[in-house]
């Protein structure tokens, strides 16, 4: 599962601060109680961030289950169990047909990524990866362009801010799904991109 960049960066920054603090404290044989308190504080911050990261997948899992339960009720059939196959809110896709189209295309690319099979020829695997990645990047570019157009419309006042935020969150979710699909394809093909 991908860790959000902000949490990763915060964790890395705090870990770096902790390492520097420990190194300074280790070099200074006569560390003051203030230094020890600061090290304890940094260790606690790292532990708190780790706890937040540990809770996040659990919260995402609960959100996914709730979304899938709602999709099951509204469609009368069981959705796929994968979080990456999660449908967008029907209200969003019905009000914004562009997002409905993006959602359909993302689902197709998820299936394409899941269906790739590794060959014994690494060049073939790499070419497969490049071909599918190009399709993903093309769709991501289209979604980004649409998002930027809607942002401009919100800034100019022709689109309500709440609508723009709904669009942006939908685009972000679709982009995350593409990222997960691409990551799975990389693993299947043994590509480190």
PyMOL commands that place a pseudoatom at each C-alpha (Angstrom):
pseudoatom trace, name=CA, resn=UNK, resi=1, chain=A, elem=C, hetatm=0, pos=[0.000, 0.000, 0.000]
pseudoatom trace, name=CA, resn=UNK, resi=2, chain=A, elem=C, hetatm=0, pos=[1.303, 3.422, -0.841]
pseudoatom trace, name=CA, resn=UNK, resi=3, chain=A, elem=C, hetatm=0, pos=[2.080, 5.692, 2.078]
pseudoatom trace, name=CA, resn=UNK, resi=4, chain=A, elem=C, hetatm=0, pos=[0.947, 9.310, 1.507]
pseudoatom trace, name=CA, resn=UNK, resi=5, chain=A, elem=C, hetatm=0, pos=[3.898, 11.516, 0.676]
pseudoatom trace, name=CA, resn=UNK, resi=6, chain=A, elem=C, hetatm=0, pos=[3.228, 13.979, 3.521]
pseudoatom trace, name=CA, resn=UNK, resi=7, chain=A, elem=C, hetatm=0, pos=[3.379, 11.264, 6.170]
pseudoatom trace, name=CA, resn=UNK, resi=8, chain=A, elem=C, hetatm=0, pos=[6.471, 9.759, 4.602]
pseudoatom trace, name=CA, resn=UNK, resi=9, chain=A, elem=C, hetatm=0, pos=[8.238, 13.117, 4.458]
pseudoatom trace, name=CA, resn=UNK, resi=10, chain=A, elem=C, hetatm=0, pos=[7.258, 13.988, 8.032]
pseudoatom trace, name=CA, resn=UNK, resi=11, chain=A, elem=C, hetatm=0, pos=[8.399, 10.589, 9.244]
pseudoatom trace, name=CA, resn=UNK, resi=12, chain=A, elem=C, hetatm=0, pos=[11.686, 10.870, 7.404]
pseudoatom trace, name=CA, resn=UNK, resi=13, chain=A, elem=C, hetatm=0, pos=[12.263, 14.422, 8.693]
pseudoatom trace, name=CA, resn=UNK, resi=14, chain=A, elem=C, hetatm=0, pos=[11.548, 13.402, 12.258]
pseudoatom trace, name=CA, resn=UNK, resi=15, chain=A, elem=C, hetatm=0, pos=[13.694, 10.296, 11.921]
pseudoatom trace, name=CA, resn=UNK, resi=16, chain=A, elem=C, hetatm=0, pos=[16.514, 12.477, 10.591]
pseudoatom trace, name=CA, resn=UNK, resi=17, chain=A, elem=C, hetatm=0, pos=[16.090, 14.909, 13.495]
pseudoatom trace, name=CA, resn=UNK, resi=18, chain=A, elem=C, hetatm=0, pos=[16.089, 12.000, 15.887]
pseudoatom trace, name=CA, resn=UNK, resi=19, chain=A, elem=C, hetatm=0, pos=[19.257, 10.556, 14.345]
pseudoatom trace, name=CA, resn=UNK, resi=20, chain=A, elem=C, hetatm=0, pos=[21.030, 13.912, 14.511]
pseudoatom trace, name=CA, resn=UNK, resi=21, chain=A, elem=C, hetatm=0, pos=[19.869, 14.434, 18.087]
pseudoatom trace, name=CA, resn=UNK, resi=22, chain=A, elem=C, hetatm=0, pos=[21.079, 10.984, 19.089]
pseudoatom trace, name=CA, resn=UNK, resi=23, chain=A, elem=C, hetatm=0, pos=[24.411, 11.521, 17.346]
pseudoatom trace, name=CA, resn=UNK, resi=24, chain=A, elem=C, hetatm=0, pos=[24.940, 14.863, 19.086]
pseudoatom trace, name=CA, resn=UNK, resi=25, chain=A, elem=C, hetatm=0, pos=[23.880, 13.385, 22.402]
pseudoatom trace, name=CA, resn=UNK, resi=26, chain=A, elem=C, hetatm=0, pos=[26.241, 10.443, 21.865]
pseudoatom trace, name=CA, resn=UNK, resi=27, chain=A, elem=C, hetatm=0, pos=[29.180, 12.740, 21.053]
pseudoatom trace, name=CA, resn=UNK, resi=28, chain=A, elem=C, hetatm=0, pos=[28.566, 14.863, 24.088]
pseudoatom trace, name=CA, resn=UNK, resi=29, chain=A, elem=C, hetatm=0, pos=[29.357, 12.641, 27.056]
pseudoatom trace, name=CA, resn=UNK, resi=30, chain=A, elem=C, hetatm=0, pos=[27.955, 15.210, 29.444]
pseudoatom trace, name=CA, resn=UNK, resi=31, chain=A, elem=C, hetatm=0, pos=[24.512, 15.545, 27.894]
pseudoatom trace, name=CA, resn=UNK, resi=32, chain=A, elem=C, hetatm=0, pos=[22.268, 17.807, 29.868]
pseudoatom trace, name=CA, resn=UNK, resi=33, chain=A, elem=C, hetatm=0, pos=[18.824, 16.863, 31.027]
pseudoatom trace, name=CA, resn=UNK, resi=34, chain=A, elem=C, hetatm=0, pos=[17.465, 19.245, 28.338]
pseudoatom trace, name=CA, resn=UNK, resi=35, chain=A, elem=C, hetatm=0, pos=[19.137, 17.136, 25.643]
pseudoatom trace, name=CA, resn=UNK, resi=36, chain=A, elem=C, hetatm=0, pos=[17.707, 13.950, 27.103]
pseudoatom trace, name=CA, resn=UNK, resi=37, chain=A, elem=C, hetatm=0, pos=[14.268, 15.551, 27.286]
pseudoatom trace, name=CA, resn=UNK, resi=38, chain=A, elem=C, hetatm=0, pos=[14.532, 16.661, 23.652]
pseudoatom trace, name=CA, resn=UNK, resi=39, chain=A, elem=C, hetatm=0, pos=[15.561, 13.163, 22.557]
pseudoatom trace, name=CA, resn=UNK, resi=40, chain=A, elem=C, hetatm=0, pos=[12.604, 11.726, 24.477]
pseudoatom trace, name=CA, resn=UNK, resi=41, chain=A, elem=C, hetatm=0, pos=[10.321, 14.290, 22.836]
pseudoatom trace, name=CA, resn=UNK, resi=42, chain=A, elem=C, hetatm=0, pos=[11.600, 13.410, 19.359]
pseudoatom trace, name=CA, resn=UNK, resi=43, chain=A, elem=C, hetatm=0, pos=[11.247, 9.698, 20.040]
pseudoatom trace, name=CA, resn=UNK, resi=44, chain=A, elem=C, hetatm=0, pos=[7.652, 10.307, 21.132]
pseudoatom trace, name=CA, resn=UNK, resi=45, chain=A, elem=C, hetatm=0, pos=[6.940, 12.302, 17.962]
pseudoatom trace, name=CA, resn=UNK, resi=46, chain=A, elem=C, hetatm=0, pos=[8.309, 9.472, 15.814]
pseudoatom trace, name=CA, resn=UNK, resi=47, chain=A, elem=C, hetatm=0, pos=[6.193, 6.972, 17.762]
pseudoatom trace, name=CA, resn=UNK, resi=48, chain=A, elem=C, hetatm=0, pos=[3.103, 9.185, 17.313]
pseudoatom trace, name=CA, resn=UNK, resi=49, chain=A, elem=C, hetatm=0, pos=[3.699, 9.456, 13.565]
pseudoatom trace, name=CA, resn=UNK, resi=50, chain=A, elem=C, hetatm=0, pos=[4.166, 5.707, 13.328]
pseudoatom trace, name=CA, resn=UNK, resi=51, chain=A, elem=C, hetatm=0, pos=[0.901, 5.205, 15.193]
pseudoatom trace, name=CA, resn=UNK, resi=52, chain=A, elem=C, hetatm=0, pos=[-0.834, 7.553, 12.730]
pseudoatom trace, name=CA, resn=UNK, resi=53, chain=A, elem=C, hetatm=0, pos=[0.596, 5.609, 9.800]
pseudoatom trace, name=CA, resn=UNK, resi=54, chain=A, elem=C, hetatm=0, pos=[-0.488, 2.339, 11.383]
pseudoatom trace, name=CA, resn=UNK, resi=55, chain=A, elem=C, hetatm=0, pos=[-4.025, 3.687, 11.893]
pseudoatom trace, name=CA, resn=UNK, resi=56, chain=A, elem=C, hetatm=0, pos=[-4.331, 5.069, 8.372]
pseudoatom trace, name=CA, resn=UNK, resi=57, chain=A, elem=C, hetatm=0, pos=[-4.534, 1.730, 6.505]
pseudoatom trace, name=CA, resn=UNK, resi=58, chain=A, elem=C, hetatm=0, pos=[-7.083, 0.575, 9.062]
pseudoatom trace, name=CA, resn=UNK, resi=59, chain=A, elem=C, hetatm=0, pos=[-9.161, 3.735, 8.516]
pseudoatom trace, name=CA, resn=UNK, resi=60, chain=A, elem=C, hetatm=0, pos=[-8.830, 3.421, 4.725]
pseudoatom trace, name=CA, resn=UNK, resi=61, chain=A, elem=C, hetatm=0, pos=[-9.916, -0.205, 5.000]
pseudoatom trace, name=CA, resn=UNK, resi=62, chain=A, elem=C, hetatm=0, pos=[-12.989, 0.826, 7.009]
pseudoatom trace, name=CA, resn=UNK, resi=63, chain=A, elem=C, hetatm=0, pos=[-13.783, 3.601, 4.502]
pseudoatom trace, name=CA, resn=UNK, resi=64, chain=A, elem=C, hetatm=0, pos=[-13.390, 1.148, 1.616]
pseudoatom trace, name=CA, resn=UNK, resi=65, chain=A, elem=C, hetatm=0, pos=[-15.676, -1.394, 3.270]
pseudoatom trace, name=CA, resn=UNK, resi=66, chain=A, elem=C, hetatm=0, pos=[-18.309, 1.284, 3.874]
pseudoatom trace, name=CA, resn=UNK, resi=67, chain=A, elem=C, hetatm=0, pos=[-18.062, 2.496, 0.257]
pseudoatom trace, name=CA, resn=UNK, resi=68, chain=A, elem=C, hetatm=0, pos=[-18.262, -1.065, -1.054]
pseudoatom trace, name=CA, resn=UNK, resi=69, chain=A, elem=C, hetatm=0, pos=[-21.256, -1.804, 1.163]
pseudoatom trace, name=CA, resn=UNK, resi=70, chain=A, elem=C, hetatm=0, pos=[-23.029, 1.244, -0.230]
pseudoatom trace, name=CA, resn=UNK, resi=71, chain=A, elem=C, hetatm=0, pos=[-22.142, 0.192, -3.785]
pseudoatom trace, name=CA, resn=UNK, resi=72, chain=A, elem=C, hetatm=0, pos=[-23.476, -3.292, -3.088]
pseudoatom trace, name=CA, resn=UNK, resi=73, chain=A, elem=C, hetatm=0, pos=[-26.765, -1.901, -1.763]
pseudoatom trace, name=CA, resn=UNK, resi=74, chain=A, elem=C, hetatm=0, pos=[-27.272, 0.508, -4.656]
pseudoatom trace, name=CA, resn=UNK, resi=75, chain=A, elem=C, hetatm=0, pos=[-26.354, -1.933, -7.410]
pseudoatom trace, name=CA, resn=UNK, resi=76, chain=A, elem=C, hetatm=0, pos=[-27.838, -5.089, -5.925]
pseudoatom trace, name=CA, resn=UNK, resi=77, chain=A, elem=C, hetatm=0, pos=[-24.628, -7.035, -6.477]
pseudoatom trace, name=CA, resn=UNK, resi=78, chain=A, elem=C, hetatm=0, pos=[-21.390, -7.539, -4.628]
pseudoatom trace, name=CA, resn=UNK, resi=79, chain=A, elem=C, hetatm=0, pos=[-18.530, -5.270, -5.706]
pseudoatom trace, name=CA, resn=UNK, resi=80, chain=A, elem=C, hetatm=0, pos=[-15.040, -6.632, -6.182]
pseudoatom trace, name=CA, resn=UNK, resi=81, chain=A, elem=C, hetatm=0, pos=[-13.106, -6.881, -2.925]
pseudoatom trace, name=CA, resn=UNK, resi=82, chain=A, elem=C, hetatm=0, pos=[-10.097, -4.884, -4.119]
pseudoatom trace, name=CA, resn=UNK, resi=83, chain=A, elem=C, hetatm=0, pos=[-9.906, -1.292, -2.882]
pseudoatom trace, name=CA, resn=UNK, resi=84, chain=A, elem=C, hetatm=0, pos=[-8.562, -0.300, -6.300]
pseudoatom trace, name=CA, resn=UNK, resi=85, chain=A, elem=C, hetatm=0, pos=[-11.785, -1.381, -7.992]
pseudoatom trace, name=CA, resn=UNK, resi=86, chain=A, elem=C, hetatm=0, pos=[-13.843, 0.935, -5.796]
pseudoatom trace, name=CA, resn=UNK, resi=87, chain=A, elem=C, hetatm=0, pos=[-16.485, 2.912, -7.696]
pseudoatom trace, name=CA, resn=UNK, resi=88, chain=A, elem=C, hetatm=0, pos=[-16.832, 6.659, -7.411]
pseudoatom trace, name=CA, resn=UNK, resi=89, chain=A, elem=C, hetatm=0, pos=[-19.961, 8.195, -5.937]
pseudoatom trace, name=CA, resn=UNK, resi=90, chain=A, elem=C, hetatm=0, pos=[-22.838, 7.866, -8.426]
pseudoatom trace, name=CA, resn=UNK, resi=91, chain=A, elem=C, hetatm=0, pos=[-23.804, 11.509, -7.841]
pseudoatom trace, name=CA, resn=UNK, resi=92, chain=A, elem=C, hetatm=0, pos=[-20.349, 12.633, -8.970]
pseudoatom trace, name=CA, resn=UNK, resi=93, chain=A, elem=C, hetatm=0, pos=[-20.292, 10.478, -12.076]
pseudoatom trace, name=CA, resn=UNK, resi=94, chain=A, elem=C, hetatm=0, pos=[-23.837, 11.415, -13.077]
pseudoatom trace, name=CA, resn=UNK, resi=95, chain=A, elem=C, hetatm=0, pos=[-23.256, 15.144, -12.621]
pseudoatom trace, name=CA, resn=UNK, resi=96, chain=A, elem=C, hetatm=0, pos=[-19.841, 15.140, -14.294]
pseudoatom trace, name=CA, resn=UNK, resi=97, chain=A, elem=C, hetatm=0, pos=[-19.819, 12.777, -17.288]
pseudoatom trace, name=CA, resn=UNK, resi=98, chain=A, elem=C, hetatm=0, pos=[-16.105, 13.429, -17.822]
pseudoatom trace, name=CA, resn=UNK, resi=99, chain=A, elem=C, hetatm=0, pos=[-15.382, 11.845, -14.454]
pseudoatom trace, name=CA, resn=UNK, resi=100, chain=A, elem=C, hetatm=0, pos=[-17.636, 8.913, -15.299]
pseudoatom trace, name=CA, resn=UNK, resi=101, chain=A, elem=C, hetatm=0, pos=[-15.590, 8.431, -18.473]
pseudoatom trace, name=CA, resn=UNK, resi=102, chain=A, elem=C, hetatm=0, pos=[-12.327, 8.683, -16.514]
pseudoatom trace, name=CA, resn=UNK, resi=103, chain=A, elem=C, hetatm=0, pos=[-13.641, 6.138, -14.002]
pseudoatom trace, name=CA, resn=UNK, resi=104, chain=A, elem=C, hetatm=0, pos=[-14.510, 3.715, -16.797]
pseudoatom trace, name=CA, resn=UNK, resi=105, chain=A, elem=C, hetatm=0, pos=[-11.084, 4.110, -18.392]
pseudoatom trace, name=CA, resn=UNK, resi=106, chain=A, elem=C, hetatm=0, pos=[-9.307, 3.699, -15.045]
pseudoatom trace, name=CA, resn=UNK, resi=107, chain=A, elem=C, hetatm=0, pos=[-11.233, 0.465, -14.424]
pseudoatom trace, name=CA, resn=UNK, resi=108, chain=A, elem=C, hetatm=0, pos=[-10.159, -0.803, -17.866]
pseudoatom trace, name=CA, resn=UNK, resi=109, chain=A, elem=C, hetatm=0, pos=[-6.508, 0.041, -17.156]
pseudoatom trace, name=CA, resn=UNK, resi=110, chain=A, elem=C, hetatm=0, pos=[-6.762, -1.653, -13.754]
pseudoatom trace, name=CA, resn=UNK, resi=111, chain=A, elem=C, hetatm=0, pos=[-7.918, -4.808, -15.539]
pseudoatom trace, name=CA, resn=UNK, resi=112, chain=A, elem=C, hetatm=0, pos=[-5.124, -4.449, -18.101]
pseudoatom trace, name=CA, resn=UNK, resi=113, chain=A, elem=C, hetatm=0, pos=[-2.506, -4.079, -15.357]
pseudoatom trace, name=CA, resn=UNK, resi=114, chain=A, elem=C, hetatm=0, pos=[-3.909, -7.030, -13.421]
pseudoatom trace, name=CA, resn=UNK, resi=115, chain=A, elem=C, hetatm=0, pos=[-3.928, -9.195, -16.546]
pseudoatom trace, name=CA, resn=UNK, resi=116, chain=A, elem=C, hetatm=0, pos=[-0.264, -8.722, -17.492]
pseudoatom trace, name=CA, resn=UNK, resi=117, chain=A, elem=C, hetatm=0, pos=[1.828, -11.845, -17.278]
pseudoatom trace, name=CA, resn=UNK, resi=118, chain=A, elem=C, hetatm=0, pos=[5.573, -11.971, -16.886]
pseudoatom trace, name=CA, resn=UNK, resi=119, chain=A, elem=C, hetatm=0, pos=[7.605, -13.496, -19.641]
pseudoatom trace, name=CA, resn=UNK, resi=120, chain=A, elem=C, hetatm=0, pos=[10.999, -15.130, -19.301]
pseudoatom trace, name=CA, resn=UNK, resi=121, chain=A, elem=C, hetatm=0, pos=[12.285, -12.385, -21.625]
pseudoatom trace, name=CA, resn=UNK, resi=122, chain=A, elem=C, hetatm=0, pos=[12.984, -9.223, -19.615]
pseudoatom trace, name=CA, resn=UNK, resi=123, chain=A, elem=C, hetatm=0, pos=[12.874, -7.095, -22.770]
pseudoatom trace, name=CA, resn=UNK, resi=124, chain=A, elem=C, hetatm=0, pos=[9.338, -8.292, -23.476]
pseudoatom trace, name=CA, resn=UNK, resi=125, chain=A, elem=C, hetatm=0, pos=[8.335, -7.543, -19.882]
pseudoatom trace, name=CA, resn=UNK, resi=126, chain=A, elem=C, hetatm=0, pos=[9.814, -4.070, -20.143]
pseudoatom trace, name=CA, resn=UNK, resi=127, chain=A, elem=C, hetatm=0, pos=[8.068, -3.379, -23.445]
pseudoatom trace, name=CA, resn=UNK, resi=128, chain=A, elem=C, hetatm=0, pos=[4.741, -4.508, -21.972]
pseudoatom trace, name=CA, resn=UNK, resi=129, chain=A, elem=C, hetatm=0, pos=[5.356, -2.219, -19.010]
pseudoatom trace, name=CA, resn=UNK, resi=130, chain=A, elem=C, hetatm=0, pos=[6.207, 0.753, -21.265]
pseudoatom trace, name=CA, resn=UNK, resi=131, chain=A, elem=C, hetatm=0, pos=[3.126, 0.201, -23.445]
pseudoatom trace, name=CA, resn=UNK, resi=132, chain=A, elem=C, hetatm=0, pos=[0.704, 0.083, -20.508]
pseudoatom trace, name=CA, resn=UNK, resi=133, chain=A, elem=C, hetatm=0, pos=[2.507, 2.874, -18.649]
pseudoatom trace, name=CA, resn=UNK, resi=134, chain=A, elem=C, hetatm=0, pos=[2.082, 5.096, -21.712]
pseudoatom trace, name=CA, resn=UNK, resi=135, chain=A, elem=C, hetatm=0, pos=[-1.675, 4.468, -21.598]
pseudoatom trace, name=CA, resn=UNK, resi=136, chain=A, elem=C, hetatm=0, pos=[-1.714, 5.299, -17.873]
pseudoatom trace, name=CA, resn=UNK, resi=137, chain=A, elem=C, hetatm=0, pos=[0.287, 8.494, -18.355]
pseudoatom trace, name=CA, resn=UNK, resi=138, chain=A, elem=C, hetatm=0, pos=[-1.976, 9.595, -21.217]
pseudoatom trace, name=CA, resn=UNK, resi=139, chain=A, elem=C, hetatm=0, pos=[-5.055, 9.187, -19.018]
pseudoatom trace, name=CA, resn=UNK, resi=140, chain=A, elem=C, hetatm=0, pos=[-3.348, 10.889, -16.069]
pseudoatom trace, name=CA, resn=UNK, resi=141, chain=A, elem=C, hetatm=0, pos=[-2.512, 13.839, -18.318]
pseudoatom trace, name=CA, resn=UNK, resi=142, chain=A, elem=C, hetatm=0, pos=[-6.140, 14.089, -19.475]
pseudoatom trace, name=CA, resn=UNK, resi=143, chain=A, elem=C, hetatm=0, pos=[-7.381, 13.961, -15.881]
pseudoatom trace, name=CA, resn=UNK, resi=144, chain=A, elem=C, hetatm=0, pos=[-4.867, 16.613, -14.799]
pseudoatom trace, name=CA, resn=UNK, resi=145, chain=A, elem=C, hetatm=0, pos=[-5.907, 18.885, -17.668]
pseudoatom trace, name=CA, resn=UNK, resi=146, chain=A, elem=C, hetatm=0, pos=[-9.576, 18.469, -16.759]
pseudoatom trace, name=CA, resn=UNK, resi=147, chain=A, elem=C, hetatm=0, pos=[-8.785, 19.178, -13.098]
pseudoatom trace, name=CA, resn=UNK, resi=148, chain=A, elem=C, hetatm=0, pos=[-6.860, 22.334, -14.052]
pseudoatom trace, name=CA, resn=UNK, resi=149, chain=A, elem=C, hetatm=0, pos=[-9.763, 23.531, -16.238]
pseudoatom trace, name=CA, resn=UNK, resi=150, chain=A, elem=C, hetatm=0, pos=[-12.169, 23.031, -13.334]
pseudoatom trace, name=CA, resn=UNK, resi=151, chain=A, elem=C, hetatm=0, pos=[-9.802, 24.803, -10.957]
pseudoatom trace, name=CA, resn=UNK, resi=152, chain=A, elem=C, hetatm=0, pos=[-9.700, 27.784, -13.324]
pseudoatom trace, name=CA, resn=UNK, resi=153, chain=A, elem=C, hetatm=0, pos=[-13.506, 27.714, -13.547]
pseudoatom trace, name=CA, resn=UNK, resi=154, chain=A, elem=C, hetatm=0, pos=[-13.718, 27.759, -9.734]
pseudoatom trace, name=CA, resn=UNK, resi=155, chain=A, elem=C, hetatm=0, pos=[-11.239, 30.627, -9.524]
pseudoatom trace, name=CA, resn=UNK, resi=156, chain=A, elem=C, hetatm=0, pos=[-13.186, 32.633, -12.079]
pseudoatom trace, name=CA, resn=UNK, resi=157, chain=A, elem=C, hetatm=0, pos=[-16.452, 31.964, -10.236]
pseudoatom trace, name=CA, resn=UNK, resi=158, chain=A, elem=C, hetatm=0, pos=[-18.159, 29.952, -12.968]
pseudoatom trace, name=CA, resn=UNK, resi=159, chain=A, elem=C, hetatm=0, pos=[-17.959, 26.745, -10.896]
pseudoatom trace, name=CA, resn=UNK, resi=160, chain=A, elem=C, hetatm=0, pos=[-18.851, 26.588, -7.198]
pseudoatom trace, name=CA, resn=UNK, resi=161, chain=A, elem=C, hetatm=0, pos=[-15.859, 25.815, -4.990]
pseudoatom trace, name=CA, resn=UNK, resi=162, chain=A, elem=C, hetatm=0, pos=[-17.636, 22.805, -3.438]
pseudoatom trace, name=CA, resn=UNK, resi=163, chain=A, elem=C, hetatm=0, pos=[-18.150, 21.305, -6.902]
pseudoatom trace, name=CA, resn=UNK, resi=164, chain=A, elem=C, hetatm=0, pos=[-14.506, 21.844, -7.743]
pseudoatom trace, name=CA, resn=UNK, resi=165, chain=A, elem=C, hetatm=0, pos=[-13.427, 20.108, -4.517]
pseudoatom trace, name=CA, resn=UNK, resi=166, chain=A, elem=C, hetatm=0, pos=[-15.707, 17.161, -5.340]
pseudoatom trace, name=CA, resn=UNK, resi=167, chain=A, elem=C, hetatm=0, pos=[-14.115, 16.946, -8.784]
pseudoatom trace, name=CA, resn=UNK, resi=168, chain=A, elem=C, hetatm=0, pos=[-10.590, 17.222, -7.398]
pseudoatom trace, name=CA, resn=UNK, resi=169, chain=A, elem=C, hetatm=0, pos=[-11.176, 14.500, -4.781]
pseudoatom trace, name=CA, resn=UNK, resi=170, chain=A, elem=C, hetatm=0, pos=[-12.617, 12.218, -7.473]
pseudoatom trace, name=CA, resn=UNK, resi=171, chain=A, elem=C, hetatm=0, pos=[-9.646, 12.833, -9.758]
pseudoatom trace, name=CA, resn=UNK, resi=172, chain=A, elem=C, hetatm=0, pos=[-7.247, 12.184, -6.855]
pseudoatom trace, name=CA, resn=UNK, resi=173, chain=A, elem=C, hetatm=0, pos=[-8.960, 8.864, -6.072]
pseudoatom trace, name=CA, resn=UNK, resi=174, chain=A, elem=C, hetatm=0, pos=[-8.770, 7.830, -9.720]
pseudoatom trace, name=CA, resn=UNK, resi=175, chain=A, elem=C, hetatm=0, pos=[-5.116, 8.837, -9.865]
pseudoatom trace, name=CA, resn=UNK, resi=176, chain=A, elem=C, hetatm=0, pos=[-4.412, 6.748, -6.748]
pseudoatom trace, name=CA, resn=UNK, resi=177, chain=A, elem=C, hetatm=0, pos=[-6.122, 3.756, -8.348]
pseudoatom trace, name=CA, resn=UNK, resi=178, chain=A, elem=C, hetatm=0, pos=[-3.928, 4.123, -11.422]
pseudoatom trace, name=CA, resn=UNK, resi=179, chain=A, elem=C, hetatm=0, pos=[-0.863, 4.316, -9.203]
pseudoatom trace, name=CA, resn=UNK, resi=180, chain=A, elem=C, hetatm=0, pos=[-1.796, 1.126, -7.375]
pseudoatom trace, name=CA, resn=UNK, resi=181, chain=A, elem=C, hetatm=0, pos=[-2.498, -0.653, -10.653]
pseudoatom trace, name=CA, resn=UNK, resi=182, chain=A, elem=C, hetatm=0, pos=[0.851, 0.436, -12.084]
pseudoatom trace, name=CA, resn=UNK, resi=183, chain=A, elem=C, hetatm=0, pos=[2.656, -0.668, -8.904]
pseudoatom trace, name=CA, resn=UNK, resi=184, chain=A, elem=C, hetatm=0, pos=[1.043, -4.110, -9.144]
pseudoatom trace, name=CA, resn=UNK, resi=185, chain=A, elem=C, hetatm=0, pos=[2.048, -4.391, -12.786]
pseudoatom trace, name=CA, resn=UNK, resi=186, chain=A, elem=C, hetatm=0, pos=[5.647, -3.463, -11.904]
pseudoatom trace, name=CA, resn=UNK, resi=187, chain=A, elem=C, hetatm=0, pos=[5.736, -6.231, -9.315]
pseudoatom trace, name=CA, resn=UNK, resi=188, chain=A, elem=C, hetatm=0, pos=[4.251, -8.789, -11.715]
pseudoatom trace, name=CA, resn=UNK, resi=189, chain=A, elem=C, hetatm=0, pos=[6.705, -7.923, -14.479]
pseudoatom trace, name=CA, resn=UNK, resi=190, chain=A, elem=C, hetatm=0, pos=[9.701, -7.522, -12.177]
pseudoatom trace, name=CA, resn=UNK, resi=191, chain=A, elem=C, hetatm=0, pos=[10.244, -3.920, -13.286]
pseudoatom trace, name=CA, resn=UNK, resi=192, chain=A, elem=C, hetatm=0, pos=[11.753, -1.385, -10.918]
pseudoatom trace, name=CA, resn=UNK, resi=193, chain=A, elem=C, hetatm=0, pos=[10.661, 1.988, -12.278]
for i in range(1, 193): cmd.bond("trace and resi %d" % i, "trace and resi %d" % (i + 1))
show_as sticks, trace
zoom trace
